[in-house]
């Protein structure tokens, strides 16, 4: 007898994490927000109004909130880990971008 691989569906109780999906969507939105602000800063020659700076601070704080949501979603049981891990990775990328930009701004 040959050992054949069964074809078909594997039924499971796992589902996608809602918090993981939320963290991924918010992290993507914050990354787009960062890229838009970066483009505006280069077009403005680095001299944007204080409103842009305060909106950037709000985005940086929102990144920390999304980090908490992504970390919570990693701990959910019986859920697939794709979106929580993707959300966490994108959030860490957002943090590096925002914090790096602020550090660069203070050092320049």
URZI-V251148 format. One record per backbone hydrogen bond with DSSP energy under -0.5 kcal/mol. CO is the residue of the C=O (numbers start at 1). NH is the residue of the N-H. E is the energy in kcal/mol with one decimal. If there is no record, write none. Layout:
# URZI-V251148
CO,NH,E + CO,NH,E
This chain:
# URZI-V251148
2,4,-1.2 + 9,11,-0.7 + 15,80,-1.5 + 17,21,-2.1 + 18,22,-2.6 + 19,23,-2.7 + 20,24,-2.1 + 21,25,-2.6 + 22,26,-2.7 + 23,27,-2.3 + 24,28,-2.3 + 25,29,-2.3 + 26,30,-2.5 + 27,31,-1.9 + 28,32,-2.3 + 29,33,-2.5 + 30,34,-2.2 + 31,35,-2.2 + 32,36,-2.5 + 33,37,-2.3 + 34,38,-2.6 + 35,39,-2.2 + 36,40,-2.5 + 37,41,-2.4 + 38,42,-2.1 + 39,43,-2.3 + 40,44,-2.2 + 41,46,-2.8 + 42,45,-0.9 + 44,47,-1.1 + 46,48,-0.6 + 49,52,-0.7 + 49,53,-1.2 + 50,54,-2.6 + 51,55,-2.1 + 52,56,-1.9 + 53,57,-1.9 + 54,58,-2.1 + 55,59,-2.0 + 56,60,-2.1 + 57,61,-2.3 + 58,62,-2.5 + 59,63,-1.7 + 60,64,-1.2 + 61,65,-1.7 + 62,66,-2.5 + 63,67,-1.9 + 64,68,-1.7 + 65,69,-2.0 + 66,70,-2.7 + 67,71,-2.3 + 68,72,-2.3 + 69,73,-2.1 + 70,74,-1.2 + 71,75,-0.7 + 72,75,-1.0 + 73,76,-0.9 + 78,15,-1.2 + 80,17,-0.6 + 81,85,-1.9 + 82,86,-2.5 + 83,87,-3.0 + 84,88,-2.2 + 85,89,-2.5 + 86,90,-2.6 + 87,91,-2.2 + 88,92,-2.3 + 89,93,-2.0 + 90,94,-2.5 + 91,95,-2.6 + 92,96,-2.3 + 93,97,-2.3 + 94,98,-3.0 + 95,99,-2.5 + 96,100,-2.0 + 97,101,-2.2 + 98,102,-2.1 + 99,103,-2.5 + 100,104,-2.5 + 101,105,-2.3 + 102,106,-1.9 + 103,107,-2.1 + 104,108,-1.4
